[in-house]
Amino acid sequence: MFLVAITGGIATGKSTVTDVFRKNGIPIIDADKIAREIVEPGKPAWHQIKEAFGDEVFLPTREIDRDALGKAIFNSSEKRGLLNQITHPRIHRTITMEVFKHLMSGAQYVALDLPLLFETNILMDFIHKIITVTCEPDQQLERLKKRNNFNEEDARKRIATQMPLDTKCEKSHFVIDNSGSIEQTQKEAQQIVQLLNGSRHHWRIRAYIVGAFLAVVCFVLWLNQFFHFLPFDLF
């Protein structure tokens, strides 16, 4: 199994691309979904956020008020760093566990929906291909304002906290420009899926894993034989 990362900027249209992968039966690990799940009421991260930010970032339902929390962290790099310290390790652990589950299930590859891939460097050493979804800057701004009901100042602040799209594109194996129609974006995503489906990289990964496993087994057997013939009992 190998890993494919789908990233981009906020409101560039990553969900359109991940939907194409999902419809093709490719397992998707969604970092944003995991981020929402780990802060559900009563969970450890929820308690830490409550202690760090107070009641003003919570709704009467005890759920996190994402608008209030968003304004708090995007106006303060210190608070943003604090939230990242609370949530990122848990997100990373959950993603790693999900990857392991899919590895055990025999999946050819898994797509990771990681909006902050380059910012966090999560699993970078294990990702085989990176896909960045981009669009024109003015489109990104307008989409974010419309989607989240932000004014222009707030939208620009959100975009500014992320790595520039041009830099992400330079670091990627594939770039999908979502400035045009949804149909064109879906077509480009489908072409990448077909290319990845034809890859044999997962067999090399499995060969490495099997080889490593056999090496460990042989080493354990050798140790067992060695200690078996010792003239005294070490254990």
Residue frames as a rotation matrix with the C-alpha (Angstrom) as fourth column:
MET 1
0.576 0.817 0.000 0.00
0.817 -0.576 0.000 0.00
0.000 0.000 -1.000 0.00
PHE 2
-0.649 -0.743 0.162 1.14
0.733 -0.668 -0.131 3.54
0.206 0.033 0.978 -0.70
LEU 3
0.017 0.606 -0.795 -0.13
0.727 -0.554 -0.406 6.94
-0.687 -0.571 -0.450 0.38
VAL 4
-0.402 -0.023 0.915 -1.42
0.738 -0.600 0.309 9.79
0.542 0.800 0.258 -1.77
ALA 5
-0.462 0.209 -0.862 -1.96
0.636 -0.600 -0.486 13.22
-0.618 -0.773 0.144 -0.24
ILE 6
-0.003 0.524 0.852 -4.59
0.814 -0.494 0.306 15.66
0.581 0.694 -0.425 -1.50
THR 7
-0.229 -0.157 -0.961 -3.90
0.789 -0.608 -0.088 19.18
-0.571 -0.778 0.263 -0.32
GLY 8
-0.127 0.191 0.973 -4.34
0.739 -0.637 0.221 22.79
0.662 0.747 -0.060 -1.37
GLY 9
-0.955 -0.142 0.262 -5.54
-0.036 -0.818 -0.574 26.02
0.296 -0.558 0.776 0.14
ILE 10
-0.589 0.793 -0.156 -8.67
0.329 0.058 -0.942 26.82
-0.738 -0.606 -0.296 2.06
ALA 11
0.330 0.894 -0.303 -11.67
-0.057 -0.301 -0.952 26.99
-0.942 0.331 -0.049 -0.32
THR 12
-0.487 -0.526 -0.697 -9.74
-0.743 -0.170 0.648 25.85
-0.460 0.833 -0.308 -3.39
GLY 13
0.354 0.768 -0.534 -12.00
-0.928 0.361 -0.094 22.84
0.121 0.529 0.840 -3.98
LYS 14
-0.722 -0.686 0.089 -10.26
-0.691 0.707 -0.150 19.84
0.040 -0.170 -0.985 -2.44
SER 15
-0.310 0.669 0.675 -13.60
-0.352 0.579 -0.736 18.17
-0.883 -0.466 0.056 -1.67
THR 16
0.610 0.498 -0.617 -14.40
-0.736 0.065 -0.674 17.99
-0.295 0.865 0.406 -5.41
VAL 17
-0.090 -0.756 -0.648 -11.21
-0.822 0.424 -0.380 16.00
0.562 0.499 -0.660 -5.95
THR 18
-0.830 -0.228 0.509 -11.61
-0.516 0.659 -0.547 13.73
-0.211 -0.717 -0.665 -2.92
ASP 19
0.155 0.964 0.217 -15.17
-0.617 0.266 -0.741 12.94
-0.772 -0.019 0.636 -4.06
VAL 20
0.479 -0.061 -0.876 -13.76
-0.822 0.319 -0.472 11.58
0.308 0.946 0.102 -7.32
PHE 21
-0.632 -0.758 -0.160 -11.36
-0.609 0.614 -0.503 9.33
0.479 -0.221 -0.850 -5.40
ARG 22
-0.603 0.462 0.651 -14.17
-0.524 0.386 -0.759 8.19
-0.602 -0.798 0.009 -3.10
LYS 23
0.462 0.844 -0.272 -16.45
-0.750 0.208 -0.628 7.32
-0.474 0.494 0.729 -6.02
ASN 24
0.252 -0.475 -0.843 -13.64
-0.711 0.500 -0.494 5.17
0.656 0.724 -0.212 -7.41
GLY 25
0.872 0.210 -0.441 -13.56
0.092 0.816 0.571 3.17
0.480 -0.538 0.692 -4.19
ILE 26
-0.183 -0.983 0.007 -10.32
0.290 -0.061 -0.955 4.69
0.939 -0.173 0.296 -2.90
PRO 27
0.341 0.282 -0.897 -10.22
0.929 0.047 0.368 4.90
0.146 -0.958 -0.246 0.92
ILE 28
0.102 -0.226 0.969 -10.13
0.115 -0.965 -0.237 8.51
0.988 0.135 -0.072 2.14
ILE 29
-0.034 -0.138 -0.990 -8.70
0.999 0.017 -0.037 9.68
0.022 -0.990 0.137 5.45
ASP 30
0.317 0.334 0.888 -10.10
0.427 -0.886 0.181 13.15
0.847 0.322 -0.424 6.08
ALA 31
-0.645 -0.674 -0.360 -7.99
0.634 -0.209 -0.745 15.23
0.427 -0.709 0.562 8.47
ASP 32
-0.709 0.441 0.550 -10.73
-0.486 -0.871 0.071 17.86
0.511 -0.218 0.832 8.90
LYS 33
0.360 0.866 -0.347 -13.26
-0.326 0.465 0.823 15.18
0.874 -0.183 0.450 9.84
ILE 34
0.093 -0.428 -0.899 -10.84
0.756 0.618 -0.217 13.75
0.648 -0.659 0.381 12.39
ALA 35
-0.859 -0.449 0.247 -10.19
0.230 -0.768 -0.598 17.25
0.458 -0.457 0.763 13.74
ARG 36
-0.222 0.865 0.451 -13.92
-0.698 -0.464 0.546 17.67
0.681 -0.194 0.706 14.38
GLU 37
0.502 0.471 -0.725 -14.26
0.036 0.827 0.561 14.28
0.864 -0.308 0.398 16.03
ILE 38
-0.252 -0.697 -0.671 -11.42
0.723 0.325 -0.610 14.71
0.643 -0.639 0.422 18.53
VAL 39
-0.972 -0.094 0.214 -12.99
-0.048 -0.815 -0.578 17.89
0.229 -0.572 0.788 19.97
GLU 40
-0.086 0.986 -0.144 -16.47
0.087 0.152 0.985 16.48
0.993 0.072 -0.098 20.52
PRO 41
0.275 0.254 0.927 -17.95
-0.776 -0.511 0.370 17.31
0.567 -0.821 0.057 23.97
GLY 42
0.871 0.090 0.484 -16.32
-0.446 0.559 0.699 15.42
-0.207 -0.825 0.526 26.79
LYS 43
0.768 -0.640 -0.035 -13.25
0.523 0.657 -0.542 14.27
0.370 0.398 0.840 24.90
PRO 44
0.236 -0.745 -0.624 -9.76
0.875 -0.118 0.470 15.11
-0.424 -0.657 0.623 26.25
ALA 45
-0.681 -0.507 0.528 -9.05
0.705 -0.648 0.287 17.76
0.197 0.568 0.799 23.61
TRP 46
0.177 0.845 0.505 -12.44
0.415 -0.529 0.740 19.37
0.893 0.079 -0.444 24.37
HIS 47
0.784 0.093 -0.614 -11.50
0.621 -0.140 0.771 19.72
-0.014 -0.986 -0.167 28.04
GLN 48
-0.209 -0.951 -0.227 -8.11
0.877 -0.285 0.387 21.18
-0.433 -0.118 0.894 27.17
ILE 49
-0.539 0.092 0.838 -9.65
0.566 -0.697 0.440 23.73
0.624 0.711 0.324 24.83
LYS 50
0.576 0.815 0.061 -12.16
0.438 -0.372 0.818 24.71
0.690 -0.445 -0.571 27.49
GLU 51
0.557 -0.449 -0.699 -9.36
0.739 -0.116 0.664 25.21
-0.379 -0.886 0.267 30.00
ALA 52
-0.470 -0.874 0.121 -7.21
0.813 -0.376 0.444 27.19
-0.343 0.307 0.888 27.56
PHE 53
-0.816 0.142 0.560 -9.83
0.327 -0.686 0.650 29.38
0.477 0.714 0.513 25.84
GLY 54
-0.874 0.486 -0.029 -12.72
-0.214 -0.437 -0.874 29.59
-0.437 -0.757 0.486 28.29
ASP 55
-0.283 0.885 0.370 -16.49
0.508 0.466 -0.724 29.30
-0.813 -0.017 -0.582 27.86
GLU 56
0.101 0.373 -0.922 -16.67
-0.437 -0.816 -0.378 32.02
-0.894 0.441 0.080 25.19
VAL 57
-0.577 -0.323 -0.750 -15.66
-0.816 0.180 0.550 29.57
-0.042 0.929 -0.367 22.45
PHE 58
-0.946 0.305 0.106 -18.47
0.297 0.951 -0.085 27.13
-0.127 -0.049 -0.991 23.26
LEU 59
-0.508 0.857 0.089 -22.12
-0.342 -0.295 0.892 26.94
0.790 0.423 0.443 22.23
PRO 60
-0.085 0.569 0.818 -24.98
-0.996 -0.033 -0.080 26.28
-0.018 -0.821 0.570 24.68
THR 61
0.826 0.396 -0.400 -24.97
-0.458 0.886 -0.069 22.69
0.327 0.240 0.914 23.34
ARG 62
0.626 -0.707 0.330 -21.42
-0.188 0.274 0.943 22.30
-0.757 -0.652 0.038 24.77
GLU 63
0.548 -0.446 0.708 -20.06
0.827 0.414 -0.380 22.00
-0.123 0.794 0.596 21.24
ILE 64
-0.422 -0.790 -0.444 -17.23
0.620 -0.609 0.494 24.25
-0.661 -0.067 0.747 20.14
ASP 65
0.761 0.556 -0.334 -18.30
0.189 -0.682 -0.706 27.51
-0.621 0.475 -0.624 18.53
ARG 66
0.180 -0.771 0.611 -16.02
0.931 0.335 0.148 27.29
-0.318 0.542 0.778 15.50
ASP 67
0.485 0.032 0.874 -16.58
0.510 -0.822 -0.253 30.88
0.711 0.568 -0.415 14.46
ALA 68
0.946 -0.101 0.309 -15.62
-0.301 -0.635 0.712 32.17
0.124 -0.766 -0.630 17.89
LEU 69
0.575 -0.775 0.263 -12.61
0.288 0.493 0.821 29.88
-0.766 -0.396 0.506 18.15
GLY 70
0.315 -0.428 0.847 -11.56
0.946 0.066 -0.318 30.77
0.080 0.902 0.425 14.64
LYS 71
0.708 -0.013 0.706 -11.58
0.096 -0.989 -0.114 34.48
0.700 0.149 -0.699 15.38
ALA 72
0.914 -0.358 0.191 -9.61
-0.260 -0.158 0.953 33.89
-0.311 -0.920 -0.237 18.57
ILE 73
0.385 -0.822 0.419 -6.81
0.486 0.567 0.665 31.92
-0.785 -0.053 0.618 16.96
PHE 74
0.260 -0.288 0.922 -6.54
0.949 -0.103 -0.299 33.80
0.181 0.952 0.246 13.69
ASN 75
0.774 -0.031 0.633 -6.01
-0.051 -0.999 0.013 37.06
0.631 -0.042 -0.774 15.53
SER 76
0.519 -0.619 0.590 -3.27
-0.818 -0.158 0.553 35.58
-0.249 -0.769 -0.588 17.70
SER 77
0.190 -0.548 -0.815 -0.38
-0.564 0.619 -0.547 33.39
0.804 0.563 -0.191 16.55
GLU 78
-0.753 -0.468 0.462 0.19
-0.628 0.303 -0.717 32.42
0.195 -0.831 -0.522 20.20
LYS 79
-0.086 0.820 0.566 -3.36
-0.702 0.353 -0.618 31.10
-0.707 -0.451 0.546 20.61
ARG 80
0.647 0.274 -0.711 -3.19
-0.740 0.450 -0.500 29.41
0.183 0.850 0.494 17.22
GLY 81
-0.310 -0.852 -0.421 -0.03
-0.576 0.521 -0.630 27.62
0.756 0.047 -0.652 18.32
LEU 82
-0.681 0.120 0.722 -1.71
-0.669 0.299 -0.681 26.60
-0.297 -0.947 -0.123 21.58
LEU 83
0.427 0.902 0.066 -4.66
-0.746 0.392 -0.538 25.07
-0.511 0.180 0.840 19.74
ASN 84
0.433 -0.346 -0.832 -2.30
-0.666 0.500 -0.554 23.23
0.608 0.794 -0.014 17.42
GLN 85
-0.667 -0.722 0.186 -0.46
-0.634 0.419 -0.650 21.78
0.391 -0.551 -0.737 20.42
ILE 86
-0.337 0.638 0.692 -3.75
-0.665 0.359 -0.655 20.44
-0.666 -0.681 0.303 21.74
THR 87
0.598 0.801 -0.004 -5.15
-0.523 0.387 -0.759 19.02
-0.607 0.456 0.651 18.52
HIS 88
0.344 -0.448 -0.825 -2.33
-0.904 0.080 -0.420 18.15
0.254 0.891 -0.377 16.11
PRO 89
-0.725 -0.656 0.210 -0.77
-0.688 0.707 -0.166 15.23
-0.040 -0.264 -0.964 18.03
ARG 90
-0.288 0.705 0.649 -4.19
-0.185 0.624 -0.760 13.59
-0.940 -0.338 -0.049 18.39
ILE 91
0.665 0.498 -0.556 -4.99
-0.601 -0.084 -0.795 14.16
-0.442 0.863 0.243 14.72
HIS 92
-0.044 -0.791 -0.610 -1.65
-0.958 0.207 -0.199 12.70
0.284 0.576 -0.767 13.67
ARG 93
-0.771 -0.225 0.596 -2.07
-0.476 0.826 -0.303 9.62
-0.424 -0.517 -0.744 15.87
THR 94
0.155 0.926 0.345 -5.56
-0.207 0.372 -0.905 8.97
-0.966 0.069 0.250 14.51
ILE 95
0.600 0.002 -0.800 -4.41
-0.794 -0.118 -0.596 9.35
-0.096 0.993 -0.069 10.91
THR 96
-0.470 -0.865 -0.179 -1.54
-0.867 0.490 -0.093 6.93
0.168 0.111 -0.979 11.54
MET 97
-0.590 0.322 0.741 -3.91
-0.252 0.798 -0.547 4.36
-0.767 -0.509 -0.389 13.05
GLU 98
0.534 0.832 -0.148 -6.29
-0.363 0.067 -0.929 4.71
-0.764 0.550 0.338 10.10
VAL 99
0.218 -0.559 -0.800 -3.41
-0.961 0.020 -0.275 4.20
0.169 0.829 -0.533 7.66
PHE 100
-0.766 -0.553 0.326 -2.40
-0.621 0.768 -0.156 1.03
-0.164 -0.322 -0.932 9.52
LYS 101
-0.101 0.827 0.553 -5.98
-0.209 0.525 -0.825 -0.30
-0.973 -0.199 0.120 9.37
HIS 102
0.740 0.395 -0.545 -6.10
-0.573 -0.056 -0.818 0.16
-0.354 0.917 0.185 5.60
LEU 103
-0.230 -0.893 -0.387 -2.67
-0.956 0.282 -0.081 -1.44
0.182 0.352 -0.918 5.25
MET 104
-0.757 -0.029 0.653 -3.97
-0.347 0.865 -0.363 -4.51
-0.555 -0.501 -0.665 7.07
SER 105
0.255 0.953 0.164 -7.10
-0.228 0.224 -0.948 -4.57
-0.940 0.205 0.275 4.89
GLY 106
-0.180 -0.445 0.877 -4.99
0.684 0.584 0.436 -4.93
-0.707 0.679 0.199 1.73
ALA 107
0.815 0.504 -0.287 -5.83
0.189 -0.699 -0.690 -1.59
-0.548 0.508 -0.664 0.06
GLN 108
0.418 -0.667 0.616 -3.66
0.864 0.082 -0.497 -0.70
0.281 0.740 0.611 -2.93
TYR 109
-0.740 -0.625 0.250 -3.39
0.490 -0.754 -0.437 2.90
0.462 -0.201 0.864 -1.76
VAL 110
0.160 0.734 -0.660 -5.07
0.964 -0.260 -0.056 5.42
-0.213 -0.627 -0.749 0.50
ALA 111
-0.125 -0.124 0.984 -5.80
0.485 -0.873 -0.049 9.10
0.866 0.471 0.170 -0.18
LEU 112
-0.285 -0.048 -0.957 -5.12
0.928 -0.262 -0.263 11.48
-0.239 -0.964 0.119 2.69
ASP 113
0.415 0.468 0.780 -7.16
0.564 -0.805 0.183 14.68
0.714 0.363 -0.599 2.64
LEU 114
0.110 -0.539 -0.835 -4.62
0.951 -0.186 0.246 16.94
-0.288 -0.822 0.492 4.37
PRO 115
0.865 0.295 0.406 -5.24
0.425 -0.861 -0.279 20.68
0.267 0.414 -0.870 3.93
LEU 116
0.771 -0.602 0.205 -2.14
-0.633 -0.691 0.350 21.53
-0.069 -0.399 -0.914 6.00
LEU 117
0.907 -0.420 -0.013 0.16
0.409 0.890 -0.199 18.83
0.095 0.176 0.980 4.64
PHE 118
0.172 -0.912 0.373 3.13
0.519 -0.238 -0.821 21.11
0.837 0.335 0.432 4.02
GLU 119
0.234 -0.033 0.972 2.51
-0.578 -0.808 0.112 23.25
0.782 -0.588 -0.209 7.09
THR 120
0.681 0.121 0.722 2.55
-0.709 0.354 0.610 20.26
-0.182 -0.927 0.327 9.47
ASN 121
-0.265 -0.825 -0.499 4.81
-0.917 0.375 -0.133 17.86
0.297 0.423 -0.856 7.50
ILE 122
0.132 0.375 0.918 2.69
-0.701 0.690 -0.181 14.93
-0.701 -0.620 0.353 8.67
LEU 123
0.463 0.048 0.885 3.76
0.198 0.968 -0.156 11.58
-0.864 0.248 0.439 7.14
MET 124
0.634 -0.203 -0.746 5.80
-0.695 -0.573 -0.435 13.40
-0.339 0.794 -0.504 4.46
ASP 125
-0.429 -0.903 0.023 8.44
-0.826 0.402 0.395 10.66
-0.366 0.150 -0.918 4.44
PHE 126
-0.631 0.246 0.736 5.79
0.153 0.969 -0.193 8.04
-0.761 -0.009 -0.649 3.65
ILE 127
0.430 0.853 -0.296 3.73
-0.117 -0.273 -0.955 9.83
-0.895 0.446 -0.018 0.99
HIS 128
-0.174 -0.471 0.865 4.28
0.731 0.526 0.434 8.54
-0.659 0.708 0.253 -2.53
LYS 129
-0.535 0.065 0.842 2.44
0.704 -0.517 0.487 11.24
0.467 0.854 0.231 -4.49
ILE 130
-0.510 0.347 -0.787 1.10
0.460 -0.663 -0.591 14.70
-0.726 -0.664 0.178 -3.61
ILE 131
-0.267 0.542 0.797 -1.82
0.859 -0.241 0.452 16.36
0.437 0.805 -0.401 -5.39
THR 132
-0.737 0.049 -0.675 -2.40
0.368 -0.808 -0.460 20.07
-0.568 -0.587 0.578 -4.85
VAL 133
0.081 0.844 0.531 -5.74
0.990 -0.130 0.055 21.65
0.116 0.521 -0.846 -5.74
THR 134
-0.706 -0.413 -0.576 -5.39
0.471 -0.880 0.053 25.30
-0.529 -0.234 0.816 -6.62
CYS 135
0.364 0.756 0.544 -7.37
0.931 -0.302 -0.203 28.15
0.011 0.581 -0.814 -8.15
GLU 136
-0.151 -0.380 0.913 -6.99
0.425 -0.859 -0.287 31.84
0.893 0.345 0.291 -8.91
PRO 137
-0.868 -0.311 -0.387 -6.41
0.468 -0.252 -0.847 33.98
0.166 -0.916 0.365 -5.78
ASP 138
-0.766 0.627 0.142 -9.50
-0.636 -0.771 -0.029 36.13
0.092 -0.113 0.989 -6.35
GLN 139
0.022 0.767 -0.642 -11.62
-0.399 0.595 0.697 32.98
0.917 0.240 0.319 -6.74
GLN 140
-0.396 -0.249 -0.884 -10.25
0.618 0.640 -0.457 31.52
0.679 -0.727 -0.099 -3.52
LEU 141
-0.999 -0.006 -0.041 -11.07
0.033 -0.718 -0.696 34.75
-0.026 -0.696 0.717 -1.68
GLU 142
-0.458 0.887 -0.058 -14.62
-0.833 -0.406 0.377 34.97
0.310 0.221 0.925 -3.04
ARG 143
-0.007 0.430 -0.903 -15.33
-0.058 0.901 0.429 31.27
0.998 0.055 0.019 -2.43
LEU 144
-0.651 -0.310 -0.693 -14.16
0.631 0.286 -0.721 31.55
0.422 -0.907 0.009 1.18
LYS 145
-0.932 0.348 0.098 -16.22
-0.357 -0.842 -0.404 34.68
-0.058 -0.412 0.910 1.81
LYS 146
-0.170 0.928 -0.332 -19.32
-0.808 0.061 0.586 33.01
0.564 0.368 0.739 0.38
ARG 147
-0.088 0.101 -0.991 -18.79
0.132 0.987 0.089 29.62
0.987 -0.123 -0.100 2.02
ASN 148
-0.425 -0.222 -0.878 -18.03
0.851 0.234 -0.471 30.86
0.310 -0.947 0.090 5.53
ASN 149
0.645 0.714 0.272 -19.86
0.619 -0.697 0.362 34.18
0.448 -0.065 -0.892 5.40
PHE 150
-0.014 -0.765 -0.644 -16.59
0.880 -0.315 0.355 36.04
-0.474 -0.562 0.678 6.08
ASN 151
0.903 0.073 -0.424 -15.89
-0.100 -0.923 -0.372 39.66
-0.418 0.378 -0.826 5.37
GLU 152
0.804 -0.589 -0.082 -12.88
-0.035 0.091 -0.995 40.32
0.594 0.803 0.053 3.17
GLU 153
0.137 -0.789 0.599 -10.50
-0.892 -0.362 -0.273 41.07
0.432 -0.497 -0.753 6.04
ASP 154
0.276 0.030 0.961 -11.27
-0.711 0.679 0.184 37.82
-0.646 -0.734 0.209 7.87
ALA 155
0.971 0.111 0.214 -11.04
0.059 0.751 -0.657 35.80
-0.233 0.650 0.723 4.65
ARG 156
0.583 -0.812 0.010 -7.64
-0.329 -0.248 -0.911 37.27
0.742 0.528 -0.412 3.81
LYS 157
0.053 -0.553 0.832 -6.38
-0.999 -0.023 0.048 36.49
-0.007 -0.833 -0.553 7.33
ARG 158
0.621 0.234 0.748 -7.43
-0.334 0.942 -0.017 32.85
-0.709 -0.239 0.663 7.00
ILE 159
0.965 -0.254 0.068 -5.69
0.163 0.375 -0.912 32.52
0.206 0.891 0.404 3.64
ALA 160
0.442 -0.839 0.317 -2.56
-0.615 -0.541 -0.573 34.27
0.653 0.058 -0.756 4.91
THR 161
0.357 -0.300 0.885 -2.05
-0.830 0.333 0.448 31.68
-0.429 -0.894 -0.130 7.68
GLN 162
0.754 -0.038 0.655 -1.42
0.200 0.964 -0.175 28.98
-0.625 0.264 0.735 5.06
MET 163
-0.373 -0.919 0.128 1.55
0.300 0.011 0.954 28.38
-0.878 0.394 0.271 2.80
PRO 164
-0.164 0.302 -0.939 1.16
-0.765 -0.640 -0.072 30.20
-0.623 0.706 0.336 -0.56
LEU 165
0.721 0.567 0.398 -0.50
-0.195 0.717 -0.669 28.06
-0.665 0.405 0.628 -3.20
ASP 166
0.718 -0.508 -0.475 2.34
-0.585 -0.072 -0.808 28.60
0.376 0.858 -0.349 -5.68
THR 167
-0.303 -0.866 0.398 4.78
-0.949 0.236 -0.209 27.09
0.087 -0.441 -0.893 -3.18
LYS 168
0.026 0.399 0.916 2.52
-0.464 0.817 -0.343 24.09
-0.886 -0.416 0.207 -2.58
CYS 169
0.918 0.356 -0.175 2.22
-0.296 0.322 -0.899 23.51
-0.263 0.877 0.401 -6.32
GLU 170
0.305 -0.896 -0.323 6.00
-0.835 -0.089 -0.543 23.54
0.457 0.436 -0.775 -6.72
LYS 171
-0.529 -0.525 0.667 6.31
-0.821 0.515 -0.246 20.83
-0.214 -0.678 -0.704 -4.07
SER 172
0.221 0.787 0.576 3.65
-0.505 0.598 -0.623 18.56
-0.834 -0.153 0.530 -5.62
HIS 173
-0.709 -0.403 0.578 3.65
0.190 0.681 0.707 15.73
-0.679 0.611 -0.407 -8.14
PHE 174
-0.413 0.667 0.620 0.25
0.855 0.049 0.517 16.70
0.314 0.743 -0.591 -9.57
VAL 175
-0.859 0.236 -0.455 -1.55
0.004 -0.884 -0.468 20.05
-0.512 -0.404 0.758 -9.70
ILE 176
-0.310 0.845 0.436 -5.27
0.944 0.220 0.245 20.38
0.111 0.488 -0.866 -10.40
ASP 177
-1.000 0.000 0.007 -6.39
0.000 -1.000 -0.022 23.88
0.007 -0.022 1.000 -11.32
ASN 178
-0.392 0.913 -0.114 -9.93
0.901 0.355 -0.249 24.30
-0.187 -0.200 -0.962 -10.02
SER 179
-0.753 0.068 -0.655 -10.40
-0.048 -0.998 -0.049 27.74
-0.657 -0.005 0.754 -11.54
GLY 180
-0.816 0.424 -0.393 -12.68
-0.471 -0.095 0.877 26.40
0.334 0.901 0.277 -14.27
SER 181
0.179 0.978 -0.105 -15.71
-0.785 0.207 0.584 24.15
0.593 -0.022 0.805 -14.27
ILE 182
0.181 -0.004 0.983 -16.38
-0.803 0.577 0.150 21.35
-0.568 -0.817 0.101 -11.80
GLU 183
0.958 0.241 0.156 -16.54
-0.103 0.795 -0.597 18.95
-0.268 0.556 0.787 -14.74
GLN 184
0.566 -0.816 -0.121 -12.99
-0.316 -0.079 -0.945 19.84
0.762 0.573 -0.303 -15.80
THR 185
-0.126 -0.582 0.803 -11.70
-0.981 -0.049 -0.189 19.41
0.149 -0.812 -0.565 -12.25
GLN 186
0.478 0.395 0.785 -13.42
-0.547 0.833 -0.086 16.02
-0.687 -0.388 0.614 -11.99
LYS 187
0.973 -0.136 -0.186 -11.93
-0.098 0.487 -0.868 14.97
0.209 0.863 0.461 -15.33
GLU 188
0.164 -0.978 0.126 -8.39
-0.622 -0.202 -0.757 15.85
0.766 0.045 -0.642 -14.21
ALA 189
-0.092 -0.138 0.986 -8.90
-0.955 0.293 -0.048 14.05
-0.282 -0.946 -0.158 -10.91
GLN 190
0.805 0.461 0.373 -10.18
-0.333 0.872 -0.358 10.95
-0.491 0.164 0.856 -12.72
GLN 191
0.728 -0.606 -0.320 -7.11
-0.260 0.188 -0.947 10.90
0.634 0.773 -0.021 -14.93
ILE 192
-0.221 -0.818 0.530 -4.87
-0.867 -0.084 -0.492 10.91
0.447 -0.568 -0.691 -11.85
VAL 193
0.251 0.402 0.881 -6.91
-0.769 0.635 -0.071 8.11
-0.588 -0.659 0.469 -10.27
GLN 194
0.985 0.146 -0.094 -6.46
-0.171 0.726 -0.666 5.98
-0.029 0.672 0.740 -13.38
LEU 195
0.309 -0.947 -0.086 -2.73
-0.466 -0.072 -0.882 6.66
0.829 0.313 -0.464 -13.37
LEU 196
-0.300 -0.398 0.867 -2.42
-0.953 0.082 -0.292 5.70
0.045 -0.914 -0.404 -9.69
ASN 197
0.607 0.613 0.507 -4.55
-0.615 0.765 -0.189 2.60
-0.503 -0.197 0.841 -10.18
GLY 198
0.909 -0.290 -0.298 -2.01
-0.089 0.564 -0.821 1.39
0.406 0.773 0.487 -12.74
SER 199
0.153 -0.900 0.409 0.91
-0.890 -0.305 -0.338 1.87
0.428 -0.312 -0.848 -10.34
ARG 200
0.549 -0.076 -0.832 2.78
0.197 0.980 0.041 -1.16
0.812 -0.186 0.553 -9.01
HIS 201
-0.262 -0.705 0.659 4.41
-0.485 -0.494 -0.722 0.81
0.834 -0.509 -0.213 -6.21
HIS 202
0.407 0.491 0.770 2.27
-0.908 0.126 0.400 -0.96
0.100 -0.862 0.497 -3.60
TRP 203
0.929 -0.110 -0.354 3.87
0.079 0.992 -0.100 -4.28
0.362 0.065 0.930 -4.47
ARG 204
-0.049 -0.995 0.088 7.33
0.173 -0.095 -0.980 -2.87
0.984 -0.033 0.177 -3.75
ILE 205
-0.172 0.062 0.983 6.06
-0.849 -0.516 -0.116 -1.55
0.500 -0.854 0.141 -0.41
ARG 206
0.797 0.543 0.266 4.59
-0.603 0.688 0.404 -4.92
0.036 -0.482 0.875 0.48
ALA 207
0.621 -0.650 -0.438 7.82
0.297 0.712 -0.636 -6.65
0.725 0.265 0.635 -0.52
TYR 208
-0.344 -0.751 0.563 9.75
-0.296 -0.483 -0.824 -4.37
0.891 -0.450 -0.056 1.85
ILE 209
0.128 0.488 0.864 7.28
-0.974 -0.102 0.202 -5.08
0.187 -0.867 0.462 4.67
VAL 210
0.958 0.231 -0.171 7.38
-0.216 0.971 0.101 -8.85
0.190 -0.060 0.980 4.11
GLY 211
0.284 -0.938 -0.200 11.17
0.239 0.271 -0.933 -8.75
0.929 0.217 0.301 3.88
ALA 212
-0.369 -0.381 0.848 11.44
-0.639 -0.558 -0.529 -6.80
0.675 -0.737 -0.038 7.12
PHE 213
0.514 0.653 0.556 9.02
-0.857 0.364 0.365 -9.19
0.036 -0.664 0.747 8.84
LEU 214
0.891 -0.211 -0.402 10.96
0.107 0.958 -0.266 -12.25
0.441 0.194 0.876 7.70
ALA 215
-0.093 -0.976 0.196 14.21
-0.021 -0.195 -0.981 -10.66
0.995 -0.095 -0.002 8.83
VAL 216
-0.156 0.116 0.981 12.74
-0.934 -0.342 -0.108 -10.11
0.323 -0.933 0.161 12.31
VAL 217
0.844 0.523 0.119 11.42
-0.536 0.808 0.246 -13.70
0.033 -0.271 0.962 12.44
CYS 218
0.594 -0.693 -0.409 14.79
0.256 0.644 -0.721 -15.10
0.763 0.323 0.560 11.42
PHE 219
-0.318 -0.729 0.605 16.55
-0.383 -0.485 -0.786 -12.96
0.867 -0.482 -0.125 14.01
VAL 220
0.203 0.488 0.849 14.17
-0.977 0.041 0.210 -14.11
0.068 -0.872 0.485 16.75
LEU 221
0.965 0.149 -0.216 14.67
-0.162 0.986 -0.043 -17.76
0.207 0.076 0.975 15.74
TRP 222
0.192 -0.973 -0.129 18.42
0.162 0.161 -0.974 -17.29
0.968 0.166 0.189 15.77
LEU 223
-0.312 -0.265 0.912 18.28
-0.762 -0.503 -0.407 -15.72
0.567 -0.823 -0.045 19.21
ASN 224
0.620 0.647 0.444 16.08
-0.785 0.514 0.346 -18.53
-0.005 -0.564 0.826 20.44
GLN 225
0.828 -0.377 -0.414 18.55
0.181 0.880 -0.438 -21.11
0.530 0.288 0.798 19.15
PHE 226
-0.109 -0.940 0.323 21.50
-0.098 -0.313 -0.945 -19.21
0.989 -0.135 -0.058 20.60
PHE 227
-0.218 0.077 0.973 20.01
-0.930 -0.318 -0.184 -18.86
0.295 -0.945 0.141 24.07
HIS 228
0.816 0.569 -0.097 18.79
-0.530 0.805 0.267 -22.46
0.230 -0.167 0.959 23.97
PHE 229
0.602 -0.651 -0.462 22.37
0.398 0.746 -0.533 -23.69
0.692 0.137 0.709 23.90
LEU 230
-0.022 -0.603 0.797 23.70
-0.604 -0.628 -0.491 -21.41
0.797 -0.492 -0.351 26.62
PRO 231
-0.436 -0.246 -0.866 24.87
0.342 0.845 -0.412 -23.39
0.833 -0.476 -0.284 29.71
PHE 232
-0.836 0.221 -0.503 22.81
0.467 -0.197 -0.862 -21.25
-0.289 -0.955 0.062 32.07
ASP 233
0.022 0.959 0.282 19.35
0.985 -0.069 0.158 -19.76
0.171 0.275 -0.946 32.24
LEU 234
-0.882 -0.355 0.310 19.25
0.344 -0.935 -0.090 -16.01
0.321 0.027 0.947 31.55
PHE 235
-0.397 0.832 0.387 15.54
-0.532 -0.553 0.642 -15.78
0.748 0.049 0.662 32.19
